[in-house]
Each structure stands twice: as C-alpha cells, then as structure tokens.
Amino acid sequence: MKLNLILAYRNLSDYIARGTGEQAWNETMVAPYWGVLTEGAPFSMDHMKPVCNMDKEEAQKQLDFLDKIDWKQYIKVFEDICSKLPKDDEDILHIAIYPSTTKMPEGIYGTGVWGNIILNINPLNEQFKQWLPFVFAHEYHHSVWGDYWYCKKGGKGLNDSFLQMMIIEGEADAFAMSLFEDLVPSWQKDVNKAEETDVWKKIEVILNQKLSPKEYSKYMFGNKELGIPKNAGYYYAIKIINAYMQKHKGIEPTELLAVSPDEIYTQSIDFL
C-alpha cells in the first residue's frame, strides 16, 4: 500500500486571494481534492468535508506555521504505523492535511473519508506535533477496519448500528494507544464517574439503531438537550474495548479487528 500526502493547506494562499468565506473555501480548499478523497464512495460524504471557519488573518497564520513542517519526516512515521497493522490493499491511501481552528487540547482531529484520511490541524497549538501520529493511527485503523469488513467480508454480519460505530471508535483508540502508551486523548475523559451509569442508560436505548449523521453526533459527541456529555460515545467505546481485551489478554490488533462488534459487546456487557 502506498501513501499519498495531500498538502491541502497550501491552497490557503488562493483562499486568501479570493477574499475568504464559504464559497472561496469550497472552491479552493475542498473541490480540488474531494473527488480523490471520496473516490469509490457509494453515497455522499459531504458531511465529512473540512469546515470553513477562518478569516484572512487566521488563514495566513496557519499557512505560515504549516509550511515550516517537515512532512517527509511524518511520512516515515505514518509508514511505520501502517506496518504495525498491514492493510492488504493495492489502493493508494490519501492523507490530506487541512488547517483548522479546533480548540481541542490536542490541536488536531482526524476524519476518515471512505478509506482515506483528513488530518485537521491547528498549528497554533504546539501539542499537535505530539498528537499527529496518534490521530493518524486512529484514522488508519478505521481504514483497515473498513477494508476488512466491507471489502473483504462484504459487510456480512454488520448492521451499521450506533453500537457498531462506537465499537469502531473504541478499537481505533485502542490501536493508537497500543503504539503511544503515554498518551490518553481528551475525548476519553468527558464523562464523570458519578454520572456514567445514568448517561449509559440513555445511550443504551439507541445502541441497535442506525442513526443519521446528525443524530449520531448527539450521542457520540454530546448533546446538552439530551443530557449526553461531551464525547460520551468515545468514553464508553474505549471502556467496552478495554473490557474485552481484559478477557482476551494478549490479543493482537489484527485479531481484535476480526471480531464482530456484536460479539465484542456481548462479551464486555459488564464494562461499567
């Protein structure tokens, strides 16, 4: 498998020249790469598009910082991560580097787009350098998981339920944490111990439902109206995966990947 790094942030110069704004962003930052990133997708992935949220001054700062990064160094890091979980696939894995104003402590978040990866970086937060390999590993696991279950297995045994989506996130975190043992991401820490049982009861109701992207976000990323804390889905996802791994000590990422989401949950139902 070959890696192709797309430095989309370099188009910020064109974005600035066009006066910034939504239309300029879509024309300069998204349109040139979206066809490549979503090639082969059987349905629209538009809800995964990088978000436009920066003015001229912010865009110039981001461009200046990102242009100083030695991306060849990171390609080697990415290749090493891929070697830990080989993907039997001749397709090129596209990795797009986008600017972001994210306020996440890590200074970076990832997006998986039909097997490809977008790394959304706020270079004004120095923490992103430490977290970039971790986030890549997380998103890369999604790519391998999707290839195995949807391409190799034809989706057999899957139902695209919220439980399945949550298990996928937990496995991706577990893989990244196995490579970077000293890092614990912020998105695993947003549910208080005292409220975890009550919050889980609200999530448990929709576990077997197939949700729209909007509804999925409410339970995965949090929703005040529903009483779902920030990043609640990730909090429970890693707990479920850890419970399964405790019962199957020494299980390798490739072995865990081949276990169905339903089986993982059935054997980890006492995770709280």
N, C-alpha and C positions, 0 to 999 in steps of 0.2 A: 504494500500500500504506500502511495506517495502522498506527501503533504504539500499543499499549495497555500502559501501565506498571501492573503489579500490585504494590503495596507490601505483600507478604505479611508482612513483618517486623512490621507494626503489630499483627498478631494475637498478638504475644508477650505483650501485657497479658492477653489471655484465657488464654493458655497458662500464665502465672504464676498466675492466679486459680484455675485448675483443679488446681494442685499440681504441675505439670510431669510429666515422664515420657512414655513411648511413646504411651499412649492419648490423653493430653491433646494431645500434638504432632500426632498423626494427625487428631484431631477439630478442632483449631483452626488448625493451620498448613497441613495438606495437603488435607483433604476439601473445604474451601470453594473451592479453585482447581483441583483435579486434573481435574475434568470439562472445564473450559475449556482447560486446557493440553494435554490428550490427545484433544480432540475430533477425531474422524475417524481416529484410530489404528486400524489393522486387527488389532492384537494388544496384549497387555498391556504397559504401560510402567512397571509398578510398581517395577522395579529401578532406575528413574531418580528415584524420589521423594527429596526432600530428607531428610537424615538427622537424627534427633533425638539430640542429644548435649550438651544444656546444662541446667544446674540453674537454680534461681530467680535466684541472684545473677548468673550469667553472662548469662541472658536479659535481665535488667533493664539491665545494662551495654550490651548490644548494642542494645537498644531506644533507650536514651538517645543513643547515638552516631549510629545510623542516622537518627533523627528530626531531626537537625541538618543533614542533607544537602539541598541544593537540587536536587531531582530534575528540575525543569524545565530546568535547565542541561544535564543529561545527556541529556534527550530530544533537545535540539538537536544534541548530539554524535552521538547514535545516528542521527538523521535524515541527518546529513552522511555518516556511514559508509555508510548504505544507498544514498545517491546515487552512491557510487563503484562499486557493483555492483547495479544496479537489478534488482528482482525483479518480473517481470510477473505479478502476482498481486493479486486484489482482496480476498483474505482479510486479516483483521487479524493482525498479528504481536504476540503477547502476550509481554511481558518481565516475569517475576516476580523480585522482589528478596527473597532469603531471607537470614536470618542464618546464620552458620557459625562454627565454631571451627577452621577449617583452619589448619594450621601452614605452608602453602606460603609461600615468601618474598613472593609477590605479594599475599598476603592475600585472594585471590579465585580461584574456579574456576567454570567455566560448565558447563551441562548443556543439551543440545539435546533437546527433547521433541516429536517429530513436527512439526517446523517452528517450534515456539515455543522460548523461551529462559528458562532459570533462571540467575540470577547469584547465586552463593553467596558472601556477603561476610563477612569477619571485620573489622569496623570498628575493632577494637582495633589492627590493623596498618595504619598510615597509608599503606603502599605501595599499598593497594587503589585509592586515588584515581588514581594514575598508571596502574594496570593495568586499570582498569574498561573504558575504551574499547577496549583491545587485546583483552580477553577477549570483549567484546561482538562485535567484528569477527570473531573466530574463530568464535563460535557462529552469527553471522549468515550467514557463508559456508556453514555446514552447512545452514542453512535454504534458501538459494538453490540449493545443490548438489542437495539432496533434491528440491526442486520441479522442477528441470530434468530430472534423471534418472528420478525415479519418477513425477512427474505429467505433465510434458511428453513424455517419451520412453517412459513406461510401463514403465520398468525394463529396457528392451531392452539387451542387452549386459552386464548386471550379474549377478553370482553371489553377492553378499553374503559373499565370502571375506574372510579376515583381511587379505589384500593390499589389497583394495578399501577396507576400513575404515581401514587405515593410510594409504593414499593420500589419503583424505578428510581425515584429520587433518593431513597434510602440506600440503595445499592451503589449509586453513583458516589454518594458521600463516603460510604464505607470504603470504596476502592481508593478514592483520593486520600482518605485518612490512613490507609494502609501504607501509602507511599510517603506521606508527610505527617508522621505520628505526633509531631509537636504542635500541629495546627488544629484548632477546633473552631469552625466557622460560626459567625454570629447568628446565622439563621437557625441554628440548633438550640438557641438559648432563650427564646422569647415567650415561653410558657412557664409560669410559676408552678413549682411543685404542688403548691396547695390547691391549684385550680385544674391540674392536669386531668383528673378523673371526670370532673363536670364538663370540661371542654371536649374530652374524648367522646362523651355520650352524644354530643351534638354532631360530631363528625361521623360517629359510628352509624348514624341513621342513613347517611348518603354513601356509605362505602361501596355498595354494589351498583350505584347509579353511574350512568355515563353522562357527564356534565359538559355544558358548553364552556368555551374558554373563560367567559365572564364568571360563570358560577364556580368553575374550578378554582379561579383565583381567590374567591372569597374564602374557601376552605384551606387552600394551600398557603396563601399569603396573608390571610387575616381579613376580618370584616367586623367593624365595631357594632353595626346593627344586629348582627347575628351572635355577637358575643364571642367571636373567634379571634384570639390574639394574633398578633403579627407572626407570620411564618409558622403557624401552628402545624401545618401539614408536614413540614420538614422536621419539626420537633418529634412528632410521633413516628415518622418514617425511619429515622435512624434508630429509635428505640426498638422498633419491630425487627429491623435487620440485626441489631446487636443481640437481641434475644435469640434469634435463630442461630446466629454464629456461636453463641454460647453453648447451644445444644449440639452444635456440629463443629467443635473446636478443630482448628487447622484447615478448615475448608478454604480452598483457593478461589480467587475471583472468577476464574473460568468455570469452576464447579457451581458456585452460587448463581452465576448468570443463567445456568441451565435449569434451575429450579423454578417452577411456575410461581407467580405471585400468590395465587390462592394457597399453594402448599406452604409457602413461607409464612403466610399469615396464620394458617391453621396450626402450625407448629409453634407460633410465637404469640398466641392469643392472650397469654398471661404476661405480656410485656410490661404492664404498669406495676 
